[in-house]
Amino acid sequence: MKVIVGITRIFVGVLFIISGLIKLNDPVGFSFKLQDYFAPEVLNLEFLVPFSLMIAVVVVIFEVLLGVMIIVGYAKKFTLYSLLTMIVFFTFLTFYSAYFNKVTDCGCFGDALKLTPWESFWKDIVLLVLILFLFFGRKYIQPFFSKNVRSILVALTMVLCLWLGYHVLMHLPVVDFRPYKIGANITEGMTVPEDAPPPIIEYLWKYEIDGKEKVIANTTGQDPQPAGGTRIGVETQFLREPYEPPIHDFAIERNDEDYTEEFLAADNVIVVIAYNLDNTEAEGYAAVKRVTNEALKKGYKVIGLSASNTAETEALTERNGLNFKFYFCDMTALKTIVRSNPGILELQNGTIMQKLHWNDADNLQLETLETAMPKLNFEVKQELSKILKLDQGIRQLFQASSDEERQQIAEANGIPVLEEFKDYFPLSREIDSTNMMKISKIIDEHGYPGKSMVGTKESEAAFFVIQHSNQIPKYLDLVKKAAADGELKPSLVAMMEDRYLMYEGRAQIYGTQGRNYTLADGELLSIVWPVEDLENINRRRAEAGFIDTFEESVKRLFGDDFVFKNYTLEEANALKND
């Protein structure tokens, strides 16, 4: 009996130590599991959700301590009562979860070993039996070592557990058991292998035969149609569930567009993960800004992933001066990827190369890529981003088809919402004038803000503001030089040159400009401003970097029903004078 009790206490103690250490390696993950149990539809203990991490840490440290204490024979009575209380509670919890199918994974062994609810319950039943055996056979439990040594071992265990808990909370789990561990490929993790076992469906056919209900089961799906039987109905159940890939809830979206394939196929992507902005650690974004700015300078693509809405993520980026956009991703997936809010990943073709807690952001290893932009000026970039938003937003507003749509556009672009539509015209002129003053100041201080200084999108801000002003003659040569230096798209320069020629009353070269006139009878006439050498226009457009033909451009600007006429300068100027 003494030997059997000794073996049992070692087995129970080791199991508690292993289970506790696995969860202590990832207390944040265990706290998520506790939140599942605290949910209204399970135990309805929502008031405990804010304390879930603290509870998780206390429970797992106590679990490890009990394992050590039962092995060395420390405080025998307290240890046995604690073991019994804990296992009774968890047996109830796993039974409740299994019977009512509330929580599909108990989290007993974290992500290292997934157990179904019923497997967890029967595991706890076995442990309950073993602990009861120890409880009633406690007189056979003899302590190891002296009392002082036992006390030192328990105290040392406590210190080591506290250190490990603090370390993984301030950094990341020491061992990553999740499908998003370093070296894992997300695309492969979402793929169902060809040799995956197919699901097995059992069909339960219900018939009335001779006044009695009879159930006939098969897996073929074919109606057995017994003689003399009247079918009542059919039910199905899985004998073998469909194969579920390790990663099954990962997607990257923004404004109802799916970007998953694009980013998982790309090289050199830095991903900032902030699964929920309501409880994100605000102090982490100074480090995030520092390393993401460095990544952008070195040529990396940087994106954010969050389950919060666009308004919240844009407020976060503006508040912290971040220079990347957030995309939407499922919260459960993000909480599984990295146990830090925010956290940082490096992706190479969907493979996770680095994963860091924000505390370790400065440890992110970055190479200088061929696409590096060491001259990036983030202050100018952010200012141009705001200018571009206003410039394009006010023009989208004029194209809106309803007051409601106009209000949405205005609010989304930081434009005042006005009651009268006509009041937006003077506001538009005011915005253009203010933007032009800001652009002039930027150009005076930095020269043309091209791609190498502010990135591709923001490099177009100065172009659009100048294009919408009366300052084209002043800045056209500067814009041409920016394009010649590779700092701006050549097609944009072509558009500005066409507009300059139109304002000068001369024929345009690339066919990008049109005008609307109200005739004497009130009819609206839209024309393409006269084009020079129309026969060769598409060759010139191709050389300037346009991807569409002149004919396609005209249809896009004026509609499919538009009938093109190449007016002479005299005809066009006559319309203008009228």
Salt bridges, closest charged atoms under 4 A:
ASP26 OD2 - ARG339 NH2 2.89
ASP36 OD2 - LYS33 NZ 3.71
GLU63 OE1 - LYS23 NZ 3.01
ASP105 OD2 - LYS114 NZ 3.18
ASP111 OD1 - LYS114 NZ 2.94
ASP111 OD2 - ARG339 NH2 3.31
ASP124 OD1 - LYS123 NZ 2.80
ASP176 OD1 - ARG178 NE 2.97
ASP176 OD2 - LYS355 NZ 2.73
ASP223 OD2 - ARG231 NH1 2.73
GLU235 OE2 - LYS206 NZ 3.20
GLU244 OE1 - HIS248 ND1 3.81
GLU294 OE2 - LYS298 NZ 3.77
GLU314 OE2 - ARG254 NH2 3.26
ASP360 OD2 - HIS171 ND1 2.85
ASP362 OD2 - ARG290 NH2 3.02
ASP391 OD1 - ARG395 NH1 3.59
ASP391 OD1 - HIS468 ND1 2.94
ASP403 OD1 - ARG406 NH2 2.59
ASP423 OD1 - LYS422 NZ 3.46
ASP432 OD2 - ARG395 NH2 2.69
GLU445 OE1 - HIS446 NE2 3.59
GLU458 OE1 - LYS381 NZ 3.12
GLU460 OE2 - LYS489 NZ 3.33
ASP485 OD2 - LYS481 NZ 2.78
GLU497 OE2 - LYS480 NZ 3.62
ASP533 OD2 - ARG540 NH1 3.20
GLU543 OE2 - ARG539 NH1 3.25
ASP548 OD1 - ARG541 NH2 2.72
ASP548 OD2 - ARG556 NH2 3.51
GLU571 OE2 - LYS565 NZ 3.91
